[in-house]
């Protein structure tokens, strides 16, 4: 339970072109709160959020 998924996401997004879509697999249970909040605060678009086994899967578009 740490901010690591969001920190890694922010770092990767900085290196991508606007409009690029990124898929994130996270196993941190707090990511379900942190990643959508990060997207809302930073202006990136959370296109989808789903679960598979013990992972949350997020598709994010860099804005």
N, C-alpha and C positions, 0 to 999 in steps of 0.2 A: 504494500500500500504506500506507494510513493509517487512523486510526480514524473517518474522516468518516462512513461509513455508519452506524456505531453511534451516533455523536454526534447525527446527524440523527434517527435512529430514536428515541432517548431523548427528544429534544425534542418530537417529534410525539406520542409516546405520553403524555407528561405532559398534553397538551391534550385527550386523548380520554376519553370515559366508559368505565368498566369494562365489559367485554364487547364493546367495539368491535373489529372485525377490520380489520387493515391489511395491504395488499399492498406489499411492498418489492421493487424491481428494483435489483440491485447489479451492478457490473462490476469491483469490486475482488476479486481472487482470494482475499484473506485474509478477506473477509466470510463465506466458507463456514465459517470457524472462529469469527470474532468474533461474528456475529449469534446463532448457537445458544448460545454461551457467555453472551452478554449476557442472553438470554431466561432461561436457567437461573439466572443470578445475581440477576436483578431480579424473578423470579417471573412473568414474562409467558409465555404458552404459544405455542410454535412449532408451529403447526398443520400446516404443510407446507413442504417445501423442494424445489425442482426447478431444472432448468437449461433455458434456451432461448437458442439461439445463444451469444452471448458473455456472457450474463447469468445470475445466480442469482436465483430468485424465491422470496420467503419470504412466508408468510401467518402473521401474528402476532395473537394475541388479547390485548388489554390486560387485565391482572388487577389 
